[in-house]
Amino acid sequence: MTHRLATPSAFAPGVPRNADLPLTPQPSPGRGSVAFDLPGVLVGTAEYGEGPTGCTVIHLPKGARTAVDARGGAVGMSGGYDFNHAICLAGGSVYGLAAAAGVSDELLSRRNNVTKWDELQLVSGAVIYDFSCRDTAVYPDAELGRAALRWAREGEFPVGRCGAGRTASAGKVDFGRAEFAGQGAAFGTFGEVKVLVATVVNAVGAVVDRQGRVVRGNYHPELGERRHPSADYAELSEAPAVMGNTTLTVMVTNVKLSDVELLQVGRQVHSSMHRGIQPFHTLTDGDTMFAMTTDEVELSGVKPTGLGTLASEVAWDAILSAAE
């Protein structure tokens, strides 16, 4: 399977958008899924093959406290609440924020349109810019968000070129060397502690494994090899910046943490992801982390910093899962 990108032409006028096409939400299974054991956490994906583009919904019907860590110079986000019933990740850049509105509408419908203050369903959304890799202006809209939520299932996280990662790419320090990436996930248990990390890798940076090898992005066709961005620093430091990049990450744990601890653990894990994506949090990235807890078990035998250290390894696995 090739990971190479075609020359983009979506910047030209006249390419079709949603209203110009008969669009029907389609399943977006990817190349497989990662199993996880977090009861009450459901995941759904959907796509428009005409894009191609898609969205991913993480649904927690009981809700979960949330800390948001937004970095980089190009963040695209809606909501950003400190408590959420769902997180919607999508392609389509700013237009893809419509998918989160669809998730909200579907949740309202499921509650029989009850709008009491304490019955409101909170949904935060975040988007990647995926237009540079395709020839349409199709974006994840409200109907696609509804479909992803309707197809959500417990215990399985689709990975690969699916959902919000349908047309994600990496290693775009020079666009001519970029490659498709996708959506990844990993799950870890440490006694009673459980951690799920999922990420959509659409980064300027290349994906790097634990041996320091570039496994996706910054591919030199003339050499037939991927190079670490640092090896091309002198050449690429004068190259024009490639706009439209973002890595979106959701971490869900069952550990009871204070608001301060949850935010700091989220920041710690988000910071650690620079090991697997290099460079990371650049001026043209919009990296966003949603750290969530279901508040089920006490953190015993390890400090929050220790939890963050363990979760950081799970996050690296998730990054690599996106690039397999």
C-alpha positions, 0 to 999 in steps of 0.5 A: 500500500502506498503512502505517497501523496498526490499533488494537491489541486483542492486550492483551485476554484470550482471543486465540489463542496457538500451542497454540490453533491449527493452525500451519504455518510459511510462507515469508516472502519480503517484497517482494523481496531484497537480493543480497550476496556473502559465501560461506558466509553463508545467510539464511532467513525464515519466518512464521506468517500467523495472527500475523502474526509471523516470524523471520529466521535468519542461518546461518554454517556455519563460525561467526564471531567475534561482538561484541554491542552491546546498548543501550536499556532493554528488550533481549530476547536469548539467547546473546550468545556471542562466536562464533556459527554462527547468529543468530535474530531473531524477533517475539513478544517474550520468547516468540519466543526459542523460535525460537532454540532451534529453530535450535539443535535443527536444527543438532544434527540436521544434525551427527548429534547429535554433542555433543562440546565442540568440535562444539557449534553456538552460536546467539544470538537477539534479539526484538522486541515486535510484539504491539501491532500484532496481535490474537493471542498467536502467537509464533515458536516452535522449529518456526518457527526450524527452518523458517527455517533449512531455507529459508536460502539464500546470497546473498539477504536478504529485505526488507520486511514479512517474517521478524522484521520481519513486524509491525514498526512505527516512529515510535511516540513516539505510538502513534496515529501509528505505521506499519508498517516491516519488515526491511531490508538493504544490502551494500557492497564496498570493494576486497576488504572486504565488509559486509552489514548487516541490520536489523529496525526496530521503533523508538520513533523515526521513520525519517529519510532522508539529506535529513532527511525522515521516511519512516516513522512519526509520521504525522499523519492530520489533517495528512496528513504525517509530522513529525520527532519534534523538531517535536512535542517539546513535545506528546509530552514529556508523552505516556505512553511507548509500550512494546515497541520494538526495532531488531535489527541484524546486521553481517557482514564478511569483514575480520580484526579483533581482538576489541577492533576488532570490538566497537568497529566494531560500536559505531560502526556501531550508534551511527551508526544514530541518523541514520536512526532518531530518537530511537534507544536510548531507555528503551523500546527494546531495540536490539541489534547483532551484529557478525560477521566471517568473518576472510578478508581483511586490512584494508589501506588503511583503519583500523578506524575507516574501516571503521566509517565505511563500514559506517555508510553501509551501515547507513543504507541498510539502515534505509531498505530496511526502510521502502520 
